[in-house]
Amino acid sequence: MHGMVGEMTRRVHSIEIDSEKCIGCVACSVVCPTEAIRVRSGLARVSHDLCIDCGGCIAACRYDAVRARMSSTSDLARFKHTVAIPSMTLYGQFGSNVDPSQVLDGLIQIGFDSTYDISWMYEMLGRATDAYLSECGGPWPKITASCPAIVRLVQIRYPDLIPHLVPLESARELAAKLHRRRLAKELGLAPDEIGFFFISPCTAIMNSIVSPVGMDRSYVDGALSISEVYGPLLKAIMSRDGKDLDAPVSARGMQWSVAGGQIGEMRNENTIAISGATDILRVFDRIESGKFQSVDLIEAHICPGGCVSGQLRIENRHAAERSIQRIVRRRDRHDRVKEERVRSLLHEHFFDLEEQIAARPVQALGGDLRTAIAMKRKRQEVLEGFPGKDCAACGAPTCEALARDVVKGEADPEDCVFVRIDRLEGGASTAGEGEDE
């Protein structure tokens, strides 16, 4: 059991709705890629079976009614030694003149006992992915599994694409597993007395820690949002002269925060990068129908532009990307990760997930085949009575989603404003005819 995870297990999702602020505007419901949100009785509600913690609802809400449940700085007190693992996105939050070394130093100034830069692990993982593609036998295209929201999306909405996911562990988990062992030996502490905290730009990371995919328990103990640590961290950075700081950060690894950064340094050039929920759904639909088989790898991010646009960051996405690219250009780009060593580790299963990724099937309509067929027929009948406008005024994102809710007994056909108007007009017409007689 790894610290916080043991106590937080089963707290499945990091997205929550503030009922005091929610006005039921359906903006969150419309953008949800898994149709996990409904507005009922003027309040948005999240289906835990469907939510992938992508955070799109946070960005869509204009009233700050959707928020992320993350770790807090008070959780650090639970451990004898705390380690901050910064996401690559964090390095781009302070402008291009602030070096990653200053960010790492600043994290110690604000209360962490040590830091661990994982940019080199990202570079190693990129090399490992290259090697994996040259040795695996398909199916094609392979899809990167570095974005936890993408993995959840495949599990729930595209289970047939699970074999397409690259079955390699994330850089943060690999790094935390390795460094926990080293630190425990160096400091003379029990492994669970050391707390690893990821400084995260997105909500999906927290969900991957408390409810990990491909392993029983996470090696990371919690995640703090960039937005929470930004103020104290900026103050710490500005209060010190960073000229004497020079951490050996990997330029190639830093680029993983930007869409295209994973595949940019790969030898295999038969790759494409896709980001943003809308484009992801469009491409995954086509892969499911047999398209893109000539492509070897698709780098997939649920956030537009990659992790730099995560909902918990501070800096504008485009400004952060520019800062990261400028920092990268200043750094040594010599190859320090040896391909022979990476292939050896790959064959030793160092990068492998501990468990296979399994589908997360949502409860089907009906408990048996006959009932399911009857309910699907009923859903189609209900759907034919709707206008097909997908206006979301009913609280469901689409007419089809509302029809499904009606058949499941969770909604009424008259939740559709157009059905209600038609019935009211029909009733008025009947009443008028009766008066004429």
C-alpha positions as CSV (number, residue, x, y, z in Angstrom):
1,M,0.0,0.0,0.0
2,H,1.5,3.4,-1.0
3,G,0.6,6.1,1.5
4,M,-2.4,8.1,0.4
5,V,-3.6,5.7,-2.2
6,G,-4.5,3.1,0.4
7,E,-6.9,5.5,2.2
8,M,-8.3,7.1,-1.0
9,T,-9.0,3.9,-2.9
10,R,-12.5,3.7,-4.3
11,R,-12.9,7.4,-4.4
12,V,-13.3,6.9,-8.1
13,H,-13.5,10.4,-9.7
14,S,-11.9,13.7,-9.2
15,I,-14.7,15.7,-10.9
16,E,-17.4,17.1,-8.7
17,I,-20.3,19.6,-9.1
18,D,-20.8,22.5,-6.7
19,S,-24.6,22.5,-6.3
20,E,-24.5,26.1,-5.0
21,K,-23.0,27.4,-8.2
22,C,-24.5,25.2,-10.9
23,I,-27.3,26.8,-12.8
24,G,-28.1,23.8,-15.0
25,C,-26.9,25.5,-18.2
26,V,-26.0,22.1,-19.9
27,A,-22.6,23.5,-21.2
28,C,-20.8,20.7,-19.4
29,S,-23.2,18.0,-20.7
30,V,-22.7,19.1,-24.3
31,V,-18.8,18.8,-24.3
32,C,-18.6,15.5,-22.4
33,P,-17.0,12.9,-24.7
34,T,-18.7,10.0,-23.0
35,E,-22.1,11.6,-22.4
36,A,-21.6,11.2,-18.6
37,I,-23.4,14.4,-17.5
38,R,-27.1,15.0,-17.3
39,V,-28.9,18.1,-16.0
40,R,-31.8,17.0,-13.9
41,S,-34.0,19.4,-11.7
42,G,-31.7,22.3,-12.7
43,L,-28.5,20.6,-11.5
44,A,-25.7,18.8,-13.4
45,R,-25.1,15.3,-12.3
46,V,-22.1,13.1,-13.3
47,S,-22.4,9.4,-14.0
48,H,-19.5,7.6,-12.3
49,D,-19.8,4.7,-14.8
50,L,-19.1,7.0,-17.8
51,C,-16.9,9.8,-16.5
52,I,-13.3,9.7,-17.7
53,D,-12.1,12.7,-15.6
54,C,-11.0,14.5,-18.8
55,G,-11.9,17.9,-17.3
56,G,-13.6,19.2,-20.4
57,C,-16.6,20.1,-18.2
58,I,-14.3,22.3,-16.0
59,A,-13.2,24.3,-19.0
60,A,-16.8,24.6,-20.3
61,C,-18.4,25.8,-17.1
62,R,-18.6,29.6,-17.0
63,Y,-19.8,29.6,-13.3
64,D,-16.9,27.7,-11.7
65,A,-19.5,25.0,-10.7
66,V,-17.3,22.1,-11.8
67,R,-14.2,21.6,-9.8
68,A,-11.4,19.1,-9.3
69,R,-10.8,17.1,-6.2
70,M,-7.1,16.9,-5.8
71,S,-4.6,16.4,-3.0
72,S,-3.8,19.4,-0.8
73,T,-0.6,20.6,0.7
74,S,-1.8,19.4,4.1
75,D,-1.4,15.8,2.9
76,L,2.4,16.3,2.8
77,A,2.4,16.1,6.6
78,R,1.5,12.5,6.5
79,F,4.9,11.5,5.3
80,K,8.4,11.7,6.8
81,H,9.9,12.6,3.4
82,T,8.0,14.2,0.5
83,V,9.0,14.2,-3.2
84,A,7.6,16.5,-5.9
85,I,7.4,15.2,-9.4
86,P,6.7,18.1,-11.7
87,S,4.8,17.5,-14.9
88,M,6.6,18.9,-18.0
89,T,3.7,21.4,-18.3
90,L,4.9,23.1,-15.0
91,Y,8.2,24.1,-16.7
92,G,6.3,26.3,-19.2
93,Q,4.2,28.2,-16.6
94,F,6.7,30.9,-15.8
95,G,8.0,32.2,-19.1
96,S,10.9,31.1,-21.1
97,N,13.5,32.9,-18.9
98,V,12.8,30.7,-15.9
99,D,14.8,27.5,-16.2
100,P,13.5,24.1,-15.1
101,S,16.3,24.1,-12.5
102,Q,14.7,27.1,-10.8
103,V,11.3,25.4,-10.8
104,L,12.8,22.3,-9.1
105,D,14.6,24.5,-6.6
106,G,11.4,26.5,-5.9
107,L,9.4,23.3,-5.1
108,I,11.9,22.6,-2.3
109,Q,11.5,26.2,-1.1
110,I,7.7,25.8,-0.7
111,G,7.9,22.7,1.4
112,F,8.9,19.5,-0.4
113,D,11.9,17.6,0.9
114,S,13.2,16.8,-2.6
115,T,12.2,16.7,-6.2
116,Y,12.5,14.2,-9.0
117,D,12.6,15.4,-12.7
118,I,11.1,12.7,-14.9
119,S,12.0,14.3,-18.3
120,W,14.6,11.6,-18.8
121,M,12.1,8.9,-18.1
122,Y,9.9,10.4,-20.8
123,E,12.8,10.2,-23.2
124,M,13.4,6.6,-22.3
125,L,9.7,5.8,-22.7
126,G,9.8,7.4,-26.2
127,R,12.7,5.2,-27.1
128,A,10.9,2.2,-25.6
129,T,7.8,2.9,-27.7
130,D,10.0,3.1,-30.8
131,A,11.5,-0.3,-30.0
132,Y,8.0,-1.8,-29.1
133,L,6.6,-0.7,-32.5
134,S,9.5,-2.4,-34.3
135,E,8.8,-5.7,-32.5
136,C,5.1,-5.9,-32.0
137,G,2.8,-7.5,-34.5
138,G,-0.1,-5.0,-34.4
139,P,-3.0,-4.5,-34.5
140,W,-2.5,-1.1,-36.2
141,P,-2.5,1.7,-35.5
142,K,-1.1,1.6,-32.0
143,I,-2.4,4.3,-29.7
144,T,-0.3,6.0,-26.9
145,A,-1.5,5.4,-23.4
146,S,0.3,8.3,-21.7
147,C,-3.0,10.3,-21.3
148,P,-5.1,8.5,-18.6
149,A,-8.3,10.1,-20.0
150,I,-7.6,8.5,-23.4
151,V,-7.2,5.1,-21.7
152,R,-10.5,5.5,-19.8
153,L,-12.2,6.6,-23.0
154,V,-11.1,3.5,-24.8
155,Q,-12.1,1.3,-21.9
156,I,-15.6,2.7,-21.8
157,R,-16.5,3.8,-25.3
158,Y,-14.1,1.9,-27.6
159,P,-13.3,-1.4,-25.8
160,D,-12.5,-3.1,-29.1
161,L,-9.5,-0.7,-29.4
162,I,-7.9,-1.9,-26.1
163,P,-5.4,-4.1,-28.1
164,H,-4.3,-1.0,-30.0
165,L,-3.1,0.7,-26.8
166,V,0.7,0.7,-26.3
167,P,1.0,-1.4,-23.1
168,L,3.8,0.6,-21.5
169,E,3.5,2.2,-18.0
170,S,3.5,6.0,-17.6
171,A,6.7,7.9,-16.9
172,R,5.5,9.1,-13.5
173,E,4.7,5.6,-12.3
174,L,8.0,4.1,-13.5
175,A,9.9,7.0,-11.9
176,A,8.1,6.8,-8.6
177,K,8.6,3.0,-8.4
178,L,12.3,3.3,-9.0
179,H,13.0,6.4,-6.9
180,R,11.0,5.1,-3.9
181,R,13.2,2.1,-3.6
182,R,16.4,4.2,-3.9
183,L,15.2,6.8,-1.4
184,A,14.0,4.3,1.1
185,K,17.5,2.7,1.1
186,E,19.4,6.1,1.2
187,L,17.2,7.6,3.9
188,G,16.7,4.5,6.0
189,L,12.9,4.9,5.8
190,A,10.1,2.4,5.0
191,P,8.8,2.9,1.5
192,D,5.4,4.0,2.7
193,E,7.0,6.8,4.8
194,I,7.9,8.5,1.6
195,G,5.2,10.5,-0.2
196,F,5.4,11.2,-4.0
197,F,3.2,14.0,-5.3
198,F,2.7,14.8,-9.0
199,I,2.3,18.5,-9.8
200,S,-0.5,18.1,-12.3
201,P,-2.1,20.1,-15.1
202,C,-5.2,17.9,-15.3
203,T,-7.8,16.0,-13.3
204,A,-7.3,12.7,-15.1
205,I,-3.9,12.3,-13.4
206,M,-5.6,12.3,-9.9
207,N,-8.0,9.6,-11.1
208,S,-5.2,7.5,-12.4
209,I,-3.6,7.6,-9.0
210,V,-6.6,6.7,-6.8
211,S,-8.0,4.3,-9.4
212,P,-5.1,3.2,-11.6
213,V,-5.4,1.2,-14.8
214,G,-2.9,-1.6,-15.5
215,M,-1.8,-2.0,-11.8
216,D,-3.3,-2.8,-8.5
217,R,-2.0,0.4,-6.7
218,S,-0.3,3.5,-7.9
219,Y,3.3,4.3,-6.8
220,V,2.4,7.9,-6.6
221,D,0.6,9.1,-3.4
222,G,-1.2,12.1,-4.7
223,A,-1.4,15.0,-7.1
224,L,-1.4,18.8,-6.5
225,S,-2.8,21.1,-9.2
226,I,-0.5,23.5,-10.9
227,S,-3.0,26.2,-10.1
228,E,-2.6,25.6,-6.3
229,V,1.2,25.6,-6.1
230,Y,1.7,28.3,-8.7
231,G,1.5,31.4,-6.4
232,P,3.9,30.2,-3.7
233,L,6.2,28.6,-6.4
234,L,6.4,31.8,-8.4
235,K,7.2,33.8,-5.3
236,A,10.0,31.3,-4.4
237,I,11.4,31.4,-7.9
238,M,11.5,35.2,-8.0
239,S,13.1,35.4,-4.5
240,R,16.3,33.5,-5.5
241,D,19.0,33.9,-8.1
242,G,18.9,30.8,-10.3
243,K,22.1,31.4,-12.2
244,D,24.0,28.7,-10.3
245,L,21.3,26.1,-10.9
246,D,21.6,23.7,-13.7
247,A,19.5,20.5,-13.4
248,P,20.1,17.9,-16.2
249,V,16.6,18.1,-17.7
250,S,16.0,16.2,-21.0
251,A,14.9,18.5,-23.8
252,R,13.2,15.6,-25.6
253,G,11.3,14.7,-22.5
254,M,10.1,18.2,-21.9
255,Q,8.4,18.1,-25.3
256,W,5.9,15.5,-24.1
257,S,3.8,18.2,-22.7
258,V,2.9,19.4,-26.2
259,A,0.9,17.4,-28.8
260,G,3.4,15.9,-31.2
261,G,6.2,16.0,-28.7
262,Q,6.2,12.2,-28.1
263,I,6.5,11.3,-31.8
264,G,8.7,14.2,-32.7
265,E,11.9,12.5,-31.7
266,M,11.0,9.0,-32.7
267,R,12.7,7.1,-35.5
268,N,9.4,5.8,-36.7
269,E,8.0,8.6,-38.8
270,N,4.8,6.7,-39.7
271,T,3.0,8.5,-36.9
272,I,0.4,11.2,-36.3
273,A,-0.6,13.3,-33.3
274,I,-4.3,13.9,-32.5
275,S,-5.6,16.1,-29.6
276,G,-8.9,17.4,-28.4
277,A,-12.0,15.4,-27.6
278,T,-13.8,16.2,-30.9
279,D,-10.9,15.0,-33.1
280,I,-10.2,12.1,-30.9
281,L,-13.7,10.7,-31.2
282,R,-13.7,11.3,-34.9
283,V,-10.5,9.4,-35.4
284,F,-11.3,6.6,-32.9
285,D,-14.6,6.0,-34.7
286,R,-12.7,5.6,-37.9
287,I,-10.1,3.2,-36.4
288,E,-13.0,1.1,-35.0
289,S,-14.4,0.9,-38.5
290,G,-11.0,-0.3,-39.9
291,K,-9.4,2.9,-41.0
292,F,-5.8,4.2,-40.3
293,Q,-4.3,0.6,-40.5
294,S,-1.4,2.0,-42.5
295,V,-0.4,4.2,-39.6
296,D,1.9,2.7,-37.0
297,L,1.3,5.0,-34.0
298,I,-1.3,7.7,-33.0
299,E,-0.2,10.0,-30.2
300,A,-3.5,10.9,-28.5
301,H,-4.3,13.7,-26.0
302,I,-7.8,14.4,-24.7
303,C,-6.8,18.1,-24.2
304,P,-6.4,20.3,-27.3
305,G,-2.7,20.8,-28.0
306,G,-1.6,18.3,-25.3
307,C,-1.0,18.6,-21.6
308,V,-0.2,22.3,-21.9
309,S,-3.9,23.0,-22.1
310,G,-4.9,21.0,-19.0
311,Q,-7.6,22.6,-16.9
312,L,-5.5,23.0,-13.8
313,R,-2.7,25.1,-15.3
314,I,-2.3,28.8,-15.1
315,E,-0.5,30.0,-18.2
316,N,-2.2,30.3,-21.5
317,R,-1.8,27.2,-23.6
318,H,0.0,28.9,-26.5
319,A,2.3,31.0,-24.3
320,A,3.2,27.8,-22.3
321,E,4.0,26.0,-25.5
322,R,6.2,28.8,-26.7
323,S,8.1,28.9,-23.4
324,I,8.7,25.2,-23.5
325,Q,10.0,25.3,-27.0
326,R,12.4,28.1,-26.2
327,I,13.7,26.3,-23.1
328,V,14.1,23.2,-25.2
329,R,16.2,25.0,-27.8
330,R,18.6,26.3,-25.1
331,R,19.3,22.8,-23.7
332,D,21.7,20.1,-24.7
333,R,20.0,17.8,-27.1
334,H,22.8,15.1,-27.3
335,D,21.4,11.6,-27.0
336,R,22.1,10.3,-23.5
337,V,19.6,7.5,-23.6
338,K,21.2,4.4,-25.2
339,E,19.0,2.4,-27.5
340,E,20.7,-0.9,-26.5
341,R,19.9,-0.3,-22.9
342,V,16.3,0.7,-23.6
343,R,15.7,-2.5,-25.7
344,S,17.3,-4.6,-22.9
345,L,14.9,-3.0,-20.4
346,L,12.0,-3.5,-22.8
347,H,12.8,-7.2,-23.1
348,E,13.1,-7.4,-19.3
349,H,9.5,-6.0,-19.1
350,F,10.7,-3.0,-17.1
351,F,8.2,-0.7,-19.0
352,D,5.3,-3.1,-19.0
353,L,2.0,-2.5,-17.3
354,E,1.6,-4.8,-14.3
355,E,-1.8,-5.9,-15.4
356,Q,-3.7,-6.0,-18.7
357,I,-6.0,-3.1,-19.5
358,A,-9.6,-4.3,-19.2
359,A,-12.8,-2.9,-20.7
360,R,-15.2,-1.1,-18.4
361,P,-18.5,-2.0,-19.9
362,V,-21.4,0.3,-19.0
363,Q,-24.6,-1.5,-17.9
364,A,-26.4,-2.5,-21.1
365,L,-30.1,-2.0,-21.8
366,G,-31.8,-5.1,-20.4
367,G,-30.4,-8.0,-18.4
368,D,-30.5,-10.6,-21.1
369,L,-30.4,-10.6,-24.9
370,R,-34.1,-10.8,-25.5
371,T,-34.8,-7.9,-23.1
372,A,-31.9,-5.9,-24.5
373,I,-33.3,-6.3,-28.1
374,A,-36.7,-5.2,-26.9
375,M,-35.4,-2.2,-25.1
376,K,-33.2,-1.2,-28.1
377,R,-36.3,-1.4,-30.3
378,K,-38.2,0.7,-27.7
379,R,-35.3,3.3,-27.7
380,Q,-35.6,3.6,-31.5
381,E,-39.3,4.2,-31.2
382,V,-38.8,6.9,-28.6
383,L,-36.0,8.5,-30.7
384,E,-38.3,8.7,-33.7
385,G,-40.6,10.9,-31.6
386,F,-37.8,13.5,-31.0
387,P,-36.9,16.3,-33.4
388,G,-33.2,15.3,-33.8
389,K,-32.0,18.8,-33.0
390,D,-29.6,17.7,-30.2
391,C,-30.2,21.0,-28.5
392,A,-29.6,19.6,-25.0
393,A,-32.4,21.7,-23.5
394,C,-33.7,18.4,-22.0
395,G,-30.5,18.1,-19.9
396,A,-29.2,15.2,-22.0
397,P,-26.5,16.0,-24.7
398,T,-28.3,14.4,-27.6
399,C,-31.8,13.2,-28.6
400,E,-30.3,9.6,-28.7
401,A,-29.0,10.0,-25.1
402,L,-32.5,11.2,-23.9
403,A,-34.1,8.2,-25.7
404,R,-31.8,5.9,-23.8
405,D,-32.6,7.6,-20.5
406,V,-36.3,7.3,-21.2
407,V,-36.1,3.6,-21.9
408,K,-34.0,3.1,-18.7
409,G,-36.7,5.0,-16.7
410,E,-34.4,7.9,-15.9
411,A,-36.3,10.5,-18.0
412,D,-39.6,11.3,-19.6
413,P,-40.3,11.9,-23.3
414,E,-41.8,15.3,-22.3
415,D,-38.4,16.3,-21.0
416,C,-38.0,17.3,-24.6
417,V,-39.3,20.8,-25.0
418,F,-40.4,20.1,-28.6
419,V,-42.4,17.0,-27.6
420,R,-44.0,19.0,-24.8
421,I,-45.0,21.9,-27.1
422,D,-46.4,19.5,-29.6
423,R,-48.5,17.8,-27.0
424,L,-49.7,21.1,-25.6
425,E,-50.6,22.3,-29.0
426,G,-52.4,19.0,-29.8
427,G,-54.3,19.3,-26.5
428,A,-55.3,22.9,-27.3
429,S,-56.4,22.0,-30.8
430,T,-58.6,19.2,-29.5
431,A,-60.1,21.5,-26.9
432,G,-60.8,24.1,-29.6
433,E,-62.6,21.5,-31.8
434,G,-64.7,20.6,-28.8
435,E,-65.8,24.2,-28.3
436,D,-66.7,24.6,-32.0
437,E,-69.1,21.7,-31.7
